[in-house]
Amino acid sequence: MTIHLKEKIMKYLQLAIGVIAILLGGLWALQGLGILHLEPVACVADCETIEGFTPKWAITGLIVFLGGILATVFALRR
C-alpha cells in the first residue's frame, strides 16, 4: 500500500467515525433532554426507557456529538 492510499483510508475512516458519533451523540443528547422518547431495541440486562430530563445522558450525548463534529471537520480539512 502506498502512503497516499493509507492516508485516504484513514481520512474516510475518521469521517465515518465522526458522522456516527454525531448521530449517536445527538440521539443521546435528545433523549437525555427529554425531547425524544424511544423504547429499548435490543436489551441484554434490565433496560428501561429514559423518560424526562437525565443530565448524565444529556452531557454524555453533547460530548460525543462535539467530538464527532471535531473528528469530521479534522477529516475534511486534511
N, CA, C and O atoms as CSV, one atom per row, in Angstrom:
chain,resi,resn,atom,element,x,y,z
A,1,MET,N,N,0.834,-1.185,0.000
A,1,MET,CA,C,0.000,0.000,0.000
A,1,MET,C,C,0.877,1.247,0.000
A,1,MET,O,O,1.874,1.327,0.719
A,2,THR,N,N,0.496,2.184,-0.796
A,2,THR,CA,C,1.254,3.427,-0.823
A,2,THR,C,C,0.811,4.317,0.327
A,2,THR,O,O,-0.251,4.110,0.913
A,3,ILE,N,N,1.621,5.291,0.637
A,3,ILE,CA,C,1.312,6.215,1.728
A,3,ILE,C,C,0.047,7.006,1.409
A,3,ILE,O,O,-0.767,7.273,2.293
A,4,HIS,N,N,-0.111,7.375,0.146
A,4,HIS,CA,C,-1.283,8.151,-0.263
A,4,HIS,C,C,-2.571,7.364,-0.019
A,4,HIS,O,O,-3.560,7.928,0.450
A,5,LEU,N,N,-2.567,6.082,-0.329
A,5,LEU,CA,C,-3.749,5.247,-0.143
A,5,LEU,C,C,-4.065,5.070,1.337
A,5,LEU,O,O,-5.232,5.083,1.728
A,6,LYS,N,N,-3.035,4.904,2.160
A,6,LYS,CA,C,-3.244,4.779,3.606
A,6,LYS,C,C,-3.853,6.055,4.179
A,6,LYS,O,O,-4.744,5.989,5.025
A,7,GLU,N,N,-3.385,7.202,3.731
A,7,GLU,CA,C,-3.937,8.481,4.198
A,7,GLU,C,C,-5.402,8.620,3.800
A,7,GLU,O,O,-6.219,9.114,4.577
A,8,LYS,N,N,-5.728,8.184,2.589
A,8,LYS,CA,C,-7.102,8.269,2.121
A,8,LYS,C,C,-8.018,7.358,2.942
A,8,LYS,O,O,-9.127,7.750,3.306
A,9,ILE,N,N,-7.552,6.153,3.226
A,9,ILE,CA,C,-8.337,5.222,4.034
A,9,ILE,C,C,-8.551,5.795,5.427
A,9,ILE,O,O,-9.661,5.725,5.954
A,10,MET,N,N,-7.521,6.354,6.027
A,10,MET,CA,C,-7.633,6.936,7.369
A,10,MET,C,C,-8.598,8.123,7.373
A,10,MET,O,O,-9.349,8.318,8.329
A,11,LYS,N,N,-8.571,8.909,6.300
A,11,LYS,CA,C,-9.471,10.063,6.204
A,11,LYS,C,C,-10.923,9.595,6.176
A,11,LYS,O,O,-11.759,10.133,6.901
A,12,TYR,N,N,-11.230,8.600,5.345
A,12,TYR,CA,C,-12.603,8.117,5.245
A,12,TYR,C,C,-13.048,7.394,6.508
A,12,TYR,O,O,-14.216,7.472,6.890
A,13,LEU,N,N,-12.130,6.696,7.156
A,13,LEU,CA,C,-12.452,6.031,8.411
A,13,LEU,C,C,-12.767,7.057,9.498
A,13,LEU,O,O,-13.739,6.912,10.238
A,14,GLN,N,N,-11.940,8.088,9.584
A,14,GLN,CA,C,-12.175,9.143,10.564
A,14,GLN,C,C,-13.475,9.886,10.265
A,14,GLN,O,O,-14.202,10.259,11.186
A,15,LEU,N,N,-13.765,10.098,9.012
A,15,LEU,CA,C,-15.011,10.755,8.618
A,15,LEU,C,C,-16.220,9.901,9.004
A,15,LEU,O,O,-17.207,10.428,9.516
A,16,ALA,N,N,-16.155,8.602,8.766
A,16,ALA,CA,C,-17.253,7.698,9.114
A,16,ALA,C,C,-17.466,7.662,10.631
A,16,ALA,O,O,-18.602,7.721,11.101
A,17,ILE,N,N,-16.384,7.565,11.387
A,17,ILE,CA,C,-16.490,7.551,12.847
A,17,ILE,C,C,-17.069,8.873,13.347
A,17,ILE,O,O,-17.883,8.882,14.270
A,18,GLY,N,N,-16.658,9.981,12.747
A,18,GLY,CA,C,-17.180,11.283,13.132
A,18,GLY,C,C,-18.668,11.409,12.890
A,18,GLY,O,O,-19.393,11.928,13.739
A,19,VAL,N,N,-19.132,10.941,11.747
A,19,VAL,CA,C,-20.564,11.021,11.422
A,19,VAL,C,C,-21.373,10.122,12.362
A,19,VAL,O,O,-22.444,10.513,12.828
A,20,ILE,N,N,-20.864,8.923,12.639
A,20,ILE,CA,C,-21.560,8.026,13.572
A,20,ILE,C,C,-21.626,8.658,14.957
A,20,ILE,O,O,-22.654,8.570,15.628
A,21,ALA,N,N,-20.540,9.295,15.393
A,21,ALA,CA,C,-20.522,9.949,16.704
A,21,ALA,C,C,-21.509,11.115,16.753
A,21,ALA,O,O,-22.159,11.332,17.776
A,22,ILE,N,N,-21.623,11.856,15.670
A,22,ILE,CA,C,-22.584,12.960,15.607
A,22,ILE,C,C,-24.013,12.432,15.760
A,22,ILE,O,O,-24.802,12.976,16.533
A,23,LEU,N,N,-24.336,11.382,15.028
A,23,LEU,CA,C,-25.689,10.825,15.084
A,23,LEU,C,C,-25.989,10.208,16.449
A,23,LEU,O,O,-27.051,10.451,17.021
A,24,LEU,N,N,-25.066,9.420,16.964
A,24,LEU,CA,C,-25.284,8.762,18.251
A,24,LEU,C,C,-25.304,9.773,19.394
A,24,LEU,O,O,-26.153,9.688,20.281
A,25,GLY,N,N,-24.380,10.723,19.381
A,25,GLY,CA,C,-24.352,11.756,20.406
A,25,GLY,C,C,-25.605,12.615,20.378
A,25,GLY,O,O,-26.136,12.981,21.427
A,26,GLY,N,N,-26.075,12.935,19.189
A,26,GLY,CA,C,-27.312,13.700,19.067
A,26,GLY,C,C,-28.506,12.940,19.622
A,26,GLY,O,O,-29.363,13.518,20.292
A,27,LEU,N,N,-28.560,11.641,19.341
A,27,LEU,CA,C,-29.632,10.811,19.880
A,27,LEU,C,C,-29.598,10.784,21.397
A,27,LEU,O,O,-30.626,10.978,22.046
A,28,TRP,N,N,-28.421,10.544,21.969
A,28,TRP,CA,C,-28.286,10.505,23.433
A,28,TRP,C,C,-28.651,11.845,24.064
A,28,TRP,O,O,-29.324,11.889,25.094
A,29,ALA,N,N,-28.206,12.934,23.444
A,29,ALA,CA,C,-28.499,14.263,23.997
A,29,ALA,C,C,-30.003,14.548,23.962
A,29,ALA,O,O,-30.560,15.061,24.932
A,30,LEU,N,N,-30.653,14.219,22.856
A,30,LEU,CA,C,-32.099,14.450,22.753
A,30,LEU,C,C,-32.876,13.598,23.744
A,30,LEU,O,O,-33.867,14.054,24.315
A,31,GLN,N,N,-32.435,12.365,23.950
A,31,GLN,CA,C,-33.088,11.515,24.943
A,31,GLN,C,C,-32.835,12.043,26.354
A,31,GLN,O,O,-33.742,12.065,27.186
A,32,GLY,N,N,-31.602,12.466,26.619
A,32,GLY,CA,C,-31.259,12.981,27.943
A,32,GLY,C,C,-31.988,14.269,28.282
A,32,GLY,O,O,-32.287,14.528,29.448
A,33,LEU,N,N,-32.274,15.077,27.272
A,33,LEU,CA,C,-33.003,16.322,27.488
A,33,LEU,C,C,-34.514,16.102,27.574
A,33,LEU,O,O,-35.265,17.029,27.875
A,34,GLY,N,N,-34.950,14.886,27.311
A,34,GLY,CA,C,-36.375,14.574,27.387
A,34,GLY,C,C,-37.152,14.972,26.153
A,34,GLY,O,O,-38.381,15.016,26.193
A,35,ILE,N,N,-36.469,15.266,25.050
A,35,ILE,CA,C,-37.125,15.681,23.816
A,35,ILE,C,C,-37.568,14.466,23.000
A,35,ILE,O,O,-38.608,14.500,22.342
A,36,LEU,N,N,-36.785,13.408,23.046
A,36,LEU,CA,C,-37.036,12.210,22.245
A,36,LEU,C,C,-37.215,11.015,23.173
A,36,LEU,O,O,-36.448,10.831,24.118
A,37,HIS,N,N,-38.233,10.208,22.895
A,37,HIS,CA,C,-38.510,9.019,23.714
A,37,HIS,C,C,-38.516,7.792,22.811
A,37,HIS,O,O,-39.357,7.681,21.920
A,38,LEU,N,N,-37.582,6.870,23.036
A,38,LEU,CA,C,-37.522,5.629,22.274
A,38,LEU,C,C,-37.532,4.444,23.221
A,38,LEU,O,O,-36.952,4.496,24.306
A,39,GLU,N,N,-38.190,3.385,22.806
A,39,GLU,CA,C,-38.174,2.148,23.577
A,39,GLU,C,C,-36.854,1.424,23.304
A,39,GLU,O,O,-36.321,1.525,22.199
A,40,PRO,N,N,-36.316,0.697,24.288
A,40,PRO,CA,C,-35.105,-0.092,24.056
A,40,PRO,C,C,-35.338,-1.120,22.949
A,40,PRO,O,O,-36.405,-1.730,22.877
A,41,VAL,N,N,-34.333,-1.307,22.086
A,41,VAL,CA,C,-34.471,-2.213,20.949
A,41,VAL,C,C,-33.922,-3.596,21.278
A,41,VAL,O,O,-34.633,-4.592,21.146
A,42,ALA,N,N,-32.681,-3.666,21.698
A,42,ALA,CA,C,-32.042,-4.951,21.989
A,42,ALA,C,C,-31.483,-4.885,23.409
A,42,ALA,O,O,-30.431,-4.288,23.640
A,43,CYS,N,N,-32.178,-5.489,24.339
A,43,CYS,CA,C,-31.766,-5.434,25.744
A,43,CYS,C,C,-31.024,-6.707,26.134
A,43,CYS,O,O,-31.376,-7.809,25.713
A,44,VAL,N,N,-29.995,-6.528,26.945
A,44,VAL,CA,C,-29.256,-7.660,27.482
A,44,VAL,C,C,-29.557,-7.786,28.973
A,44,VAL,O,O,-29.650,-8.895,29.498
A,45,ALA,N,N,-29.707,-6.674,29.643
A,45,ALA,CA,C,-29.981,-6.660,31.085
A,45,ALA,C,C,-31.306,-5.930,31.325
A,45,ALA,O,O,-32.179,-5.933,30.457
A,46,ASP,N,N,-31.454,-5.319,32.473
A,46,ASP,CA,C,-32.660,-4.550,32.782
A,46,ASP,C,C,-32.648,-3.239,32.009
A,46,ASP,O,O,-32.004,-2.274,32.420
A,47,CYS,N,N,-33.349,-3.209,30.910
A,47,CYS,CA,C,-33.408,-1.998,30.093
A,47,CYS,C,C,-34.675,-1.225,30.437
A,47,CYS,O,O,-35.767,-1.784,30.530
A,48,GLU,N,N,-34.495,0.050,30.619
A,48,GLU,CA,C,-35.620,0.920,30.921
A,48,GLU,C,C,-35.621,2.078,29.940
A,48,GLU,O,O,-34.569,2.523,29.480
A,49,THR,N,N,-36.801,2.552,29.629
A,49,THR,CA,C,-36.933,3.705,28.767
A,49,THR,C,C,-36.493,4.949,29.535
A,49,THR,O,O,-36.891,5.147,30.683
A,50,ILE,N,N,-35.679,5.777,28.906
A,50,ILE,CA,C,-35.269,7.033,29.522
A,50,ILE,C,C,-36.406,8.025,29.307
A,50,ILE,O,O,-36.753,8.347,28.171
A,51,GLU,N,N,-36.973,8.500,30.388
A,51,GLU,CA,C,-38.059,9.468,30.280
A,51,GLU,C,C,-37.712,10.701,31.094
A,51,GLU,O,O,-37.231,10.604,32.223
A,52,GLY,N,N,-37.957,11.841,30.514
A,52,GLY,CA,C,-37.676,13.087,31.208
A,52,GLY,C,C,-36.205,13.476,31.103
A,52,GLY,O,O,-35.421,12.852,30.388
A,53,PHE,N,N,-35.867,14.510,31.827
A,53,PHE,CA,C,-34.505,15.051,31.802
A,53,PHE,C,C,-33.560,14.133,32.564
A,53,PHE,O,O,-33.788,13.828,33.734
A,54,THR,N,N,-32.492,13.694,31.892
A,54,THR,CA,C,-31.463,12.861,32.507
A,54,THR,C,C,-30.118,13.525,32.226
A,54,THR,O,O,-29.584,13.387,31.125
A,55,PRO,N,N,-29.559,14.245,33.204
A,55,PRO,CA,C,-28.331,15.007,32.964
A,55,PRO,C,C,-27.163,14.158,32.474
A,55,PRO,O,O,-26.389,14.605,31.628
A,56,LYS,N,N,-27.026,12.940,32.993
A,56,LYS,CA,C,-25.905,12.088,32.584
A,56,LYS,C,C,-25.918,11.839,31.082
A,56,LYS,O,O,-24.885,11.966,30.425
A,57,TRP,N,N,-27.078,11.485,30.530
A,57,TRP,CA,C,-27.167,11.201,29.103
A,57,TRP,C,C,-27.123,12.469,28.256
A,57,TRP,O,O,-26.613,12.447,27.136
A,58,ALA,N,N,-27.647,13.559,28.775
A,58,ALA,CA,C,-27.593,14.819,28.034
A,58,ALA,C,C,-26.141,15.282,27.881
A,58,ALA,O,O,-25.733,15.697,26.796
A,59,ILE,N,N,-25.367,15.214,28.959
A,59,ILE,CA,C,-23.968,15.649,28.921
A,59,ILE,C,C,-23.126,14.695,28.084
A,59,ILE,O,O,-22.307,15.129,27.275
A,60,THR,N,N,-23.331,13.381,28.282
A,60,THR,CA,C,-22.586,12.388,27.500
A,60,THR,C,C,-22.874,12.564,26.013
A,60,THR,O,O,-21.955,12.535,25.194
A,61,GLY,N,N,-24.137,12.745,25.665
A,61,GLY,CA,C,-24.507,12.942,24.268
A,61,GLY,C,C,-23.883,14.189,23.678
A,61,GLY,O,O,-23.426,14.180,22.535
A,62,LEU,N,N,-23.863,15.258,24.447
A,62,LEU,CA,C,-23.266,16.506,23.965
A,62,LEU,C,C,-21.762,16.344,23.721
A,62,LEU,O,O,-21.235,16.836,22.723
A,63,ILE,N,N,-21.081,15.656,24.632
A,63,ILE,CA,C,-19.640,15.442,24.483
A,63,ILE,C,C,-19.345,14.580,23.253
A,63,ILE,O,O,-18.440,14.896,22.480
A,64,VAL,N,N,-20.097,13.502,23.068
A,64,VAL,CA,C,-19.894,12.629,21.904
A,64,VAL,C,C,-20.228,13.383,20.617
A,64,VAL,O,O,-19.527,13.242,19.615
A,65,PHE,N,N,-21.293,14.182,20.643
A,65,PHE,CA,C,-21.693,14.981,19.479
A,65,PHE,C,C,-20.588,15.957,19.080
A,65,PHE,O,O,-20.224,16.045,17.907
A,66,LEU,N,N,-20.055,16.692,20.063
A,66,LEU,CA,C,-18.985,17.653,19.766
A,66,LEU,C,C,-17.709,16.954,19.303
A,66,LEU,O,O,-17.014,17.450,18.415
A,67,GLY,N,N,-17.401,15.803,19.902
A,67,GLY,CA,C,-16.242,15.028,19.438
A,67,GLY,C,C,-16.412,14.573,18.004
A,67,GLY,O,O,-15.454,14.572,17.230
A,68,GLY,N,N,-17.625,14.187,17.645
A,68,GLY,CA,C,-17.900,13.791,16.263
A,68,GLY,C,C,-17.744,14.944,15.290
A,68,GLY,O,O,-17.240,14.765,14.181
A,69,ILE,N,N,-18.177,16.131,15.705
A,69,ILE,CA,C,-18.007,17.309,14.848
A,69,ILE,C,C,-16.523,17.605,14.644
A,69,ILE,O,O,-16.088,17.880,13.525
A,70,LEU,N,N,-15.749,17.548,15.728
A,70,LEU,CA,C,-14.308,17.794,15.611
A,70,LEU,C,C,-13.635,16.772,14.704
A,70,LEU,O,O,-12.812,17.137,13.864
A,71,ALA,N,N,-13.976,15.497,14.866
A,71,ALA,CA,C,-13.390,14.448,14.028
A,71,ALA,C,C,-13.753,14.638,12.560
A,71,ALA,O,O,-12.918,14.446,11.676
A,72,THR,N,N,-15.004,15.018,12.306
A,72,THR,CA,C,-15.450,15.219,10.933
A,72,THR,C,C,-14.760,16.418,10.294
A,72,THR,O,O,-14.304,16.342,9.153
A,73,VAL,N,N,-14.683,17.519,11.025
A,73,VAL,CA,C,-14.018,18.716,10.498
A,73,VAL,C,C,-12.543,18.431,10.243
A,73,VAL,O,O,-12.004,18.830,9.211
A,74,PHE,N,N,-11.892,17.747,11.170
A,74,PHE,CA,C,-10.484,17.417,11.010
A,74,PHE,C,C,-10.269,16.517,9.798
A,74,PHE,O,O,-9.300,16.699,9.061
A,75,ALA,N,N,-11.165,15.543,9.578
A,75,ALA,CA,C,-11.029,14.641,8.442
A,75,ALA,C,C,-11.238,15.385,7.124
A,75,ALA,O,O,-10.563,15.092,6.138
A,76,LEU,N,N,-12.160,16.338,7.097
A,76,LEU,CA,C,-12.443,17.074,5.861
A,76,LEU,C,C,-11.362,18.100,5.546
A,76,LEU,O,O,-11.189,18.464,4.383
A,77,ARG,N,N,-10.631,18.574,6.548
A,77,ARG,CA,C,-9.602,19.586,6.301
A,77,ARG,C,C,-8.285,18.971,5.847
A,77,ARG,O,O,-7.416,19.682,5.343
A,78,ARG,N,N,-8.126,17.666,6.018
A,78,ARG,CA,C,-6.879,17.002,5.613
A,78,ARG,C,C,-6.686,17.057,4.140
A,78,ARG,O,O,-5.689,16.547,3.629
